[in-house]
């Protein structure tokens, strides 16, 4: 039943993230046309700053999540309240310090670091100032996310996150259609960030079953415990964010902002694969924490379950997206966007699926091994590989060289993290099981996607037809990959579990 509970958590997260992703994809053409490549490039820099700034909580949210997961189902326990009060105090203090620091750094970033043309500099400064104003909300949201994930209130968390994403999409479309400046959109995002925090705080503090109580405290022992685990997580997560946004910074520093806009369009389409990967890794975080306390074999079993789900769900997405990239962008946004971003999308689709795979060893290292600093080492090596490939190729390949650096970096991180886990945390038979599953998934994905893309290349005249062809290809891949990756007994169990929910849904609808 524990596995089925995890699967339901994955489903809840996946529904929310899929909704957000679909809204983002459907409205992407409107936003790109409304703000242009340069405006979209500035928006990308704003979001990258939010991503990097989110490590300024020093990993307290992740550390608190692990502590609450180890407490089990108990709510409003004395230990949980004391931990939250100390964590909130630290988070608010850090938010004040880093908000001032980023605000002071904004003029330097705009004038000295990024290649922003003179006519766009005023807009760029406002974009960064409004982004910095949202930093306290970002840090508190991470803390509240940790509480809800630790207590496996994932369905409620997903619903609130989907609502916030919907509001951001609405603000983006409205601003684009009204031809508003890009800094007005970022200001709207800032306001929504604070509303998002208010909704999560209600779930944690005032919902039907409150998890913690509000308070400010400074328990030195708990502070040391949270900082010890959080500092290791921060080193790992911090390097991950630096690596994730390194491509944007390289392009902004060496190429025009319009090129960054094209690259970001391709990246934003490719990264929708993360919806599935994040749902799986988030649901398995408490599972890995609990399994690691039982035995190495228990952690291995959980890791293999998660890996099969990840390989089956994401591999086909990447290969199909890569095969249909040019047709999708040309008919969905414009031929001009397809000409500048099509090859980037082909490359980044493969890079993102490697990033999806990397989510699992990252989660296992954070939750199951007690050695999150290993992630920092692996991602540092990946960042070096990314930077080396990007700088060696950017002069003659441009943004495509940076995309290849992104792929190379994640490949290094994926291989290095698995080598460590296989030696120190997982059983010896794990490698054979992982290799068999991943090679089968890739073989099926290539065997399905390439023939369908070639057969339909001259027949697809609009976006609906392209998406339909992609959906057919993914459905065929998913059926074959599931059949090959799971035993008859496992497939029968999944079918029975799904069928068991039908009477519950019918009863809920009649009620």
C-alpha positions as semicolon CSV with decimal commas, in nm:
position;residue;x (nm);y (nm);z (nm)
1;X;0,000;0,000;0,000
2;X;0,295;0,233;0,058
3;X;0,387;0,210;-0,310
4;X;0,029;0,284;-0,414
5;X;0,022;0,588;-0,183
6;X;0,341;0,707;-0,352
7;X;0,185;0,652;-0,694
8;X;-0,116;0,865;-0,590
9;X;0,121;1,139;-0,474
10;X;0,296;1,122;-0,811
11;X;-0,042;1,149;-0,982
12;X;-0,145;1,452;-0,777
13;X;0,182;1,631;-0,852
14;X;0,170;1,530;-1,215
15;X;-0,182;1,664;-1,266
16;X;-0,084;2,002;-1,120
17;X;0,243;2,028;-1,310
18;X;0,086;1,904;-1,634
19;X;-0,183;2,170;-1,604
20;X;0,079;2,440;-1,546
21;X;0,295;2,310;-1,830
22;X;0,007;2,296;-2,075
23;X;-0,100;2,649;-1,989
24;X;0,257;2,769;-2,035
25;X;0,292;2,592;-2,368
26;X;-0,044;2,711;-2,501
27;X;0,027;3,073;-2,415
28;X;0,396;3,074;-2,512
29;X;0,328;3,202;-2,868
30;X;0,123;3,493;-2,731
31;X;0,395;3,596;-2,486
32;X;0,678;3,557;-2,740
33;X;0,493;3,767;-2,998
34;X;0,391;4,025;-2,737
35;X;0,734;4,088;-2,588
36;X;0,965;3,979;-2,870
37;X;1,288;3,783;-2,843
38;X;1,462;4,053;-2,636
39;X;1,179;4,086;-2,387
40;X;1,160;3,710;-2,352
41;X;1,535;3,704;-2,295
42;X;1,499;3,954;-2,009
43;X;1,219;3,743;-1,861
44;X;1,452;3,444;-1,878
45;X;1,721;3,631;-1,685
46;X;1,463;3,730;-1,424
47;X;1,353;3,370;-1,373
48;X;1,714;3,251;-1,361
49;X;1,783;3,506;-1,086
50;X;1,486;3,370;-0,888
51;X;1,619;3,018;-0,933
52;X;1,967;3,102;-0,813
53;X;1,837;3,320;-0,528
54;X;1,624;3,031;-0,402
55;X;1,936;2,865;-0,261
56;X;1,972;3,154;-0,020
57;X;1,761;2,969;0,238
58;X;2,074;2,754;0,296
59;X;1,873;2,437;0,243
60;X;1,653;2,493;0,548
61;X;1,333;2,399;0,364
62;X;1,475;2,067;0,248
63;X;1,622;1,995;0,592
64;X;1,288;2,068;0,760
65;X;1,112;1,842;0,510
66;X;1,342;1,554;0,598
67;X;1,289;1,607;0,972
68;X;0,911;1,611;0,936
69;X;0,915;1,302;0,711
70;X;1,105;1,113;0,980
71;X;0,836;1,210;1,235
72;X;0,574;1,013;1,043
73;X;0,211;1,128;1,031
74;X;0,205;1,320;1,358
75;X;0,084;1,681;1,315
76;X;0,157;1,983;1,534
77;X;0,404;1,784;1,741
78;X;0,629;1,977;1,976
79;X;0,938;1,887;1,773
80;X;0,773;1,992;1,445
81;X;0,665;2,328;1,590
82;X;1,005;2,402;1,741
83;X;1,177;2,308;1,416
84;X;0,945;2,527;1,211
85;X;0,976;2,828;1,442
86;X;1,354;2,819;1,424
87;X;1,350;2,755;1,049
88;X;1,112;3,048;0,990
89;X;1,332;3,281;1,194
90;X;1,639;3,185;0,992
91;X;1,455;3,212;0,661
92;X;1,323;3,563;0,729
93;X;1,665;3,679;0,842
94;X;1,833;3,539;0,532
95;X;1,564;3,689;0,308
96;X;1,634;4,038;0,445
97;X;2,010;4,007;0,394
98;X;2,003;3,863;0,044
99;X;1,727;4,094;-0,081
100;X;1,943;4,397;-0,001
101;X;2,250;4,231;-0,154
102;X;2,077;4,147;-0,484
103;X;1,922;4,492;-0,505
104;X;2,264;4,655;-0,474
105;X;2,403;4,419;-0,742
106;X;2,133;4,495;-1,000
107;X;2,298;4,800;-1,168
108;X;2,625;4,607;-1,201
109;X;2,452;4,310;-1,364
110;X;2,269;4,525;-1,617
111;X;2,554;4,762;-1,703
112;X;2,862;4,539;-1,678
113;X;2,774;4,169;-1,700
114;X;2,490;4,116;-1,948
115;X;2,484;4,247;-2,306
116;X;2,175;4,465;-2,274
117;X;2,153;4,736;-2,539
118;X;2,123;5,095;-2,417
119;X;1,758;5,134;-2,517
120;X;1,660;4,833;-2,307
121;X;1,870;4,911;-1,997
122;X;1,591;5,097;-1,812
123;X;1,349;4,809;-1,857
124;X;1,618;4,564;-1,752
125;X;1,685;4,747;-1,424
126;X;1,314;4,749;-1,335
127;X;1,288;4,380;-1,423
128;X;1,569;4,295;-1,184
129;X;1,445;4,524;-0,903
130;X;1,095;4,371;-0,915
131;X;1,252;4,024;-0,924
132;X;1,454;4,102;-0,613
133;X;1,139;4,228;-0,438
134;X;0,991;3,878;-0,470
135;X;1,289;3,709;-0,300
136;X;1,140;3,695;0,055
137;X;0,828;3,527;-0,084
138;X;1,041;3,278;-0,275
139;X;1,237;3,174;0,034
140;X;0,931;3,141;0,258
141;X;0,752;2,942;-0,013
142;X;1,040;2,693;-0,024
143;X;1,011;2,650;0,352
144;X;0,634;2,588;0,334
145;X;0,682;2,350;0,040
146;X;0,918;2,150;0,259
147;X;0,658;2,120;0,534
148;X;0,386;1,994;0,300
149;X;0,616;1,750;0,119
150;X;0,753;1,617;0,447
151;X;0,399;1,539;0,566
152;X;0,301;1,409;0,219
153;X;0,030;1,673;0,172
154;X;0,129;1,670;-0,191
155;X;-0,218;1,692;-0,345
156;X;-0,296;2,019;-0,167
157;X;0,049;2,157;-0,249
158;X;0,004;2,070;-0,616
159;X;-0,337;2,239;-0,629
160;X;-0,202;2,565;-0,485
161;X;0,104;2,557;-0,712
162;X;-0,119;2,501;-1,015
163;X;-0,338;2,793;-0,911
164;X;-0,038;3,025;-0,879
165;X;0,094;2,913;-1,217
166;X;-0,248;2,979;-1,372
167;X;-0,251;3,333;-1,233
168;X;0,097;3,397;-1,372
169;X;-0,006;3,274;-1,714
170;X;-0,315;3,497;-1,705
171;X;-0,107;3,801;-1,612
172;X;0,147;3,718;-1,883
173;X;-0,115;3,685;-2,158
174;X;-0,298;3,999;-2,048
175;X;0,020;4,207;-2,038
176;X;0,133;4,074;-2,376
177;X;-0,202;4,141;-2,545
178;X;-0,210;4,492;-2,399
179;X;0,146;4,549;-2,526
180;X;0,266;4,631;-2,176
181;X;0,637;4,651;-2,088
182;X;0,817;4,340;-1,969
183;X;0,880;4,492;-1,625
184;X;0,500;4,515;-1,572
185;X;0,480;4,137;-1,618
186;X;0,759;4,080;-1,366
187;X;0,583;4,309;-1,117
188;X;0,269;4,096;-1,159
189;X;0,475;3,783;-1,096
190;X;0,607;3,942;-0,776
191;X;0,255;4,010;-0,646
192;X;0,143;3,656;-0,725
193;X;0,445;3,516;-0,536
194;X;0,318;3,673;-0,215
195;X;-0,036;3,543;-0,273
196;X;0,114;3,199;-0,334
197;X;0,291;3,211;0,003
198;X;-0,030;3,317;0,178
199;X;-0,217;3,014;0,038
200;X;0,059;2,770;0,140
201;X;0,075;2,925;0,486
202;X;-0,297;2,865;0,529
203;X;-0,251;2,496;0,442
204;X;0,031;2,458;0,694
205;X;-0,110;2,670;0,976
206;X;-0,488;2,700;0,940
207;X;-0,610;2,420;0,715
208;X;-0,839;2,130;0,807
209;X;-0,547;1,954;0,973
210;X;-0,276;2,210;1,068
211;X;0,078;2,077;1,055
212;X;0,256;2,343;1,261
213;X;0,178;2,657;1,456
214;X;0,307;3,005;1,377
215;X;0,591;3,132;1,590
216;X;0,938;3,282;1,599
217;X;1,210;3,110;1,801
218;X;1,580;3,034;1,809
219;X;1,652;2,686;1,940
220;X;2,027;2,661;1,901
221;X;2,030;2,281;1,887
222;X;1,765;2,271;1,616
223;X;1,938;2,554;1,432
224;X;2,260;2,354;1,425
225;X;2,077;2,042;1,308
226;X;1,895;2,224;1,028
227;X;2,204;2,413;0,919
228;X;2,418;2,099;0,921
229;X;2,185;1,913;0,689
230;X;2,078;2,230;0,509
231;X;2,431;2,348;0,437
232;X;2,512;2,019;0,267
233;X;2,188;2,036;0,070
234;X;2,262;2,398;-0,020
235;X;2,602;2,309;-0,158
236;X;2,439;2,043;-0,372
237;X;2,132;2,245;-0,472
238;X;2,334;2,562;-0,519
239;X;2,569;2,403;-0,767
240;X;2,270;2,245;-0,941
241;X;2,109;2,587;-0,990
242;X;2,435;2,741;-1,104
243;X;2,473;2,461;-1,356
244;X;2,110;2,485;-1,466
245;X;2,130;2,856;-1,544
246;X;2,490;2,866;-1,664
247;X;2,382;2,845;-2,026
248;X;2,163;3,157;-1,994
249;X;2,446;3,356;-1,834
250;X;2,699;3,250;-2,096
251;X;2,467;3,352;-2,379
252;X;2,374;3,682;-2,210
253;X;2,741;3,765;-2,159
254;X;2,869;3,674;-2,508
255;X;2,569;3,689;-2,745
256;X;2,284;3,937;-2,802
257;X;1,980;3,920;-2,575
258;X;1,768;3,822;-2,876
259;X;1,972;3,500;-2,909
260;X;1,901;3,433;-2,542
261;X;1,533;3,474;-2,625
262;X;1,549;3,206;-2,896
263;X;1,745;2,973;-2,668
264;X;1,497;3,023;-2,384
265;X;1,200;2,949;-2,609
266;X;1,358;2,614;-2,699
267;X;1,450;2,548;-2,337
268;X;1,103;2,631;-2,207
269;X;0,944;2,387;-2,450
270;X;1,195;2,110;-2,373
271;X;1,183;2,150;-1,996
272;X;0,813;2,058;-1,979
273;X;0,943;1,702;-1,949
274;X;1,040;1,799;-1,594
275;X;0,673;1,790;-1,492
276;X;0,683;1,411;-1,491
277;X;1,033;1,387;-1,346
278;X;0,958;1,627;-1,061
279;X;0,637;1,444;-0,976
280;X;0,822;1,113;-0,946
281;X;1,122;1,244;-0,753
282;X;0,910;1,454;-0,514
283;X;0,683;1,162;-0,432
284;X;0,981;0,932;-0,371
285;X;1,169;1,178;-0,144
286;X;0,996;1,061;0,178
287;X;1,004;0,702;0,049
288;X;1,383;0,716;0,009
289;X;1,416;0,872;0,355
290;X;1,219;0,591;0,518
291;X;1,373;0,310;0,309
292;X;1,726;0,418;0,396
293;X;1,648;0,373;0,764
294;X;1,544;0,012;0,700
295;X;1,825;-0,135;0,488
296;X;2,035;-0,097;0,177
297;X;1,813;-0,349;0,000
298;X;1,499;-0,148;0,084
299;X;1,654;0,169;-0,060
300;X;1,760;-0,026;-0,371
301;X;1,408;-0,160;-0,422
302;X;1,258;0,191;-0,393
303;X;1,523;0,334;-0,624
304;X;1,457;0,072;-0,892
305;X;1,082;0,138;-0,873
306;X;1,140;0,509;-0,919
307;X;1,394;0,456;-1,200
308;X;1,163;0,239;-1,404
309;X;0,888;0,498;-1,374
310;X;1,130;0,772;-1,476
311;X;1,277;0,590;-1,775
312;X;0,943;0,477;-1,910
313;X;0,771;0,814;-1,866
314;X;1,038;1,056;-1,991
315;X;1,253;0,882;-2,252
316;X;0,983;0,873;-2,519
317;X;0,895;1,237;-2,456
318;X;1,251;1,349;-2,530
319;X;1,300;1,147;-2,847
320;X;0,958;1,237;-2,989
321;X;1,005;1,608;-2,911
322;X;1,347;1,603;-3,076
323;X;1,207;1,440;-3,390
324;X;0,913;1,682;-3,420
325;X;1,096;1,999;-3,301
326;X;1,114;2,182;-3,633
327;X;0,755;2,109;-3,734
328;X;0,620;2,200;-3,390
329;X;0,787;2,541;-3,365
330;X;0,715;2,634;-3,727
331;X;0,342;2,570;-3,706
332;X;0,292;2,661;-3,342
333;X;0,483;2,990;-3,314
334;X;0,637;3,096;-3,645
335;X;0,879;2,978;-3,917
336;X;1,125;3,246;-3,798
337;X;1,129;3,098;-3,447
338;X;1,167;2,748;-3,592
339;X;1,465;2,860;-3,802
340;X;1,643;3,009;-3,498
341;X;1,532;2,770;-3,220
342;X;1,455;2,439;-3,394
343;X;1,801;2,283;-3,373
344;X;1,833;2,412;-3,015
345;X;1,512;2,233;-2,921
346;X;1,640;1,906;-3,073
347;X;1,955;1,923;-2,860
348;X;1,792;2,049;-2,542
349;X;1,521;1,781;-2,553
350;X;1,796;1,521;-2,507
351;X;1,972;1,730;-2,243
352;X;1,652;1,770;-2,041
353;X;1,581;1,396;-2,034
354;X;1,930;1,344;-1,889
355;X;1,837;1,608;-1,631
356;X;1,516;1,415;-1,557
357;X;1,720;1,100;-1,497
358;X;1,953;1,299;-1,270
359;X;1,658;1,393;-1,047
360;X;1,653;1,044;-0,897
361;X;2,017;1,012;-0,783
362;X;1,988;1,368;-0,652
363;X;1,680;1,276;-0,450
364;X;1,843;0,956;-0,324
365;X;2,156;1,141;-0,216
366;X;1,955;1,409;-0,036
367;X;1,702;1,180;0,130
368;X;1,851;0,833;0,143
369;X;2,227;0,842;0,168
370;X;2,291;1,123;0,414
371;X;2,564;1,250;0,179
372;X;2,415;1,541;-0,015
373;X;2,760;1,699;-0,054
374;X;2,829;1,435;-0,318
375;X;2,579;1,615;-0,542
376;X;2,783;1,934;-0,514
377;X;3,094;1,747;-0,627
378;X;2,915;1,586;-0,921
379;X;2,745;1,906;-1,033
380;X;3,072;2,100;-1,001
381;X;3,233;1,853;-1,241
382;X;2,928;1,886;-1,466
383;X;2,951;2,267;-1,459
384;X;3,318;2,246;-1,557
385;X;3,229;2,018;-1,849
386;X;2,940;2,248;-1,947
387;X;3,159;2,558;-1,937
388;X;3,446;2,392;-2,123
389;X;3,229;2,265;-2,409
390;X;3,031;2,590;-2,428
391;X;3,333;2,820;-2,436
392;X;3,514;2,597;-2,685
393;X;3,222;2,597;-2,930
394;X;3,032;2,924;-2,877
395;X;3,242;3,123;-3,126
396;X;3,163;2,896;-3,421
397;X;2,838;2,726;-3,312
398;X;2,683;3,010;-3,110
399;X;2,394;2,907;-2,886
400;X;2,404;2,554;-3,028
401;X;2,748;2,509;-2,870
402;X;2,604;2,616;-2,533
403;X;2,323;2,361;-2,576
404;X;2,580;2,089;-2,643
405;X;2,763;2,199;-2,328
406;X;2,436;2,160;-2,135
407;X;2,400;1,801;-2,259
408;X;2,763;1,718;-2,181
409;X;2,733;1,856;-1,829
410;X;2,425;1,656;-1,738
411;X;2,579;1,340;-1,882
412;X;2,881;1,386;-1,652
413;X;2,655;1,449;-1,350
414;X;2,435;1,149;-1,424
415;X;2,722;0,905;-1,465
416;X;2,917;1,034;-1,165
417;X;2,623;1,026;-0,924
418;X;2,527;0,672;-1,022
419;X;2,884;0,549;-0,981
420;X;2,885;0,680;-0,622
421;X;2,541;0,540;-0,537
422;X;2,627;0,197;-0,675
423;X;2,941;0,185;-0,464
424;X;2,803;0,321;-0,137
425;X;2,422;0,311;-0,114
426;X;2,266;0,060;-0,356
427;X;2,296;-0,315;-0,403
428;X;2,533;-0,466;-0,657
429;X;2,259;-0,582;-0,896
430;X;2,125;-0,230;-0,946
431;X;2,342;-0,148;-1,248
432;X;2,220;-0,444;-1,452
433;X;1,856;-0,361;-1,380
434;X;1,901;0,007;-1,464
435;X;2,094;-0,064;-1,785
436;X;1,839;-0,313;-1,913
437;X;1,547;-0,078;-1,854
438;X;1,707;0,234;-1,999
439;X;1,836;0,064;-2,315
440;X;1,496;-0,089;-2,380
441;X;1,323;0,246;-2,337
442;X;1,563;0,423;-2,573
443;X;1,537;0,148;-2,831
444;X;1,157;0,160;-2,827
445;X;1,150;0,541;-2,835
446;X;1,380;0,561;-3,139
447;X;1,198;0,277;-3,312
448;X;0,864;0,454;-3,269
449;X;0,948;0,824;-3,305
450;X;1,169;0,828;-3,613
451;X;0,939;0,629;-3,846
452;X;0,630;0,826;-3,741
453;X;0,804;1,163;-3,778
454;X;0,931;1,078;-4,126
455;X;0,600;0,929;-4,236
456;X;0,404;1,240;-4,130
457;X;0,660;1,510;-4,219
458;X;0,486;1,625;-4,536
459;X;0,133;1,577;-4,406
460;X;0,125;1,804;-4,100
461;X;-0,015;2,147;-4,182
462;X;-0,107;2,294;-3,842
463;X;-0,030;2,270;-3,472
464;X;-0,317;2,034;-3,391
465;X;-0,196;1,783;-3,646
466;X;0,163;1,801;-3,517
467;X;0,051;1,752;-3,158
468;X;-0,178;1,467;-3,261
469;X;0,108;1,290;-3,434
470;X;0,327;1,339;-3,127
471;X;0,049;1,207;-2,900
472;X;0,004;0,897;-3,115
473;X;0,378;0,834;-3,111
474;X;0,396;0,876;-2,734
475;X;0,095;0,652;-2,672
476;X;0,253;0,379;-2,887
477;X;0,586;0,420;-2,712
478;X;0,430;0,420;-2,364
479;X;0,234;0,103;-2,429
480;X;0,542;-0,081;-2,560
481;X;0,777;0,053;-2,291
482;X;0,537;-0,040;-2,010
483;X;0,489;-0,387;-2,157
484;X;0,864;-0,446;-2,179
485;X;0,962;-0,285;-1,846
486;X;0,703;-0,440;-1,613
487;X;0,624;-0,804;-1,552
488;X;0,275;-0,946;-1,616
489;X;0,211;-0,956;-1,240
490;X;0,309;-0,589;-1,202
491;X;0,090;-0,483;-1,495
492;X;-0,202;-0,679;-1,349
493;X;-0,152;-0,512;-1,010
494;X;-0,146;-0,164;-1,168
495;X;-0,465;-0,240;-1,361
496;X;-0,644;-0,365;-1,049
497;X;-0,535;-0,060;-0,851
498;X;-0,669;0,167;-1,124
499;X;-0,996;-0,025;-1,145
500;X;-1,036;-0,008;-0,768
501;X;-1,052;0,370;-0,788
502;X;-1,344;0,374;-1,033
503;X;-1,617;0,292;-0,772
504;X;-1,469;0,557;-0,543
505;X;-1,481;0,819;-0,816
506;X;-1,838;0,723;-0,908
507;X;-1,944;0,740;-0,544
508;X;-1,776;1,078;-0,507
509;X;-1,954;1,208;-0,816
510;X;-2,294;1,086;-0,694
511;X;-2,234;1,242;-0,354
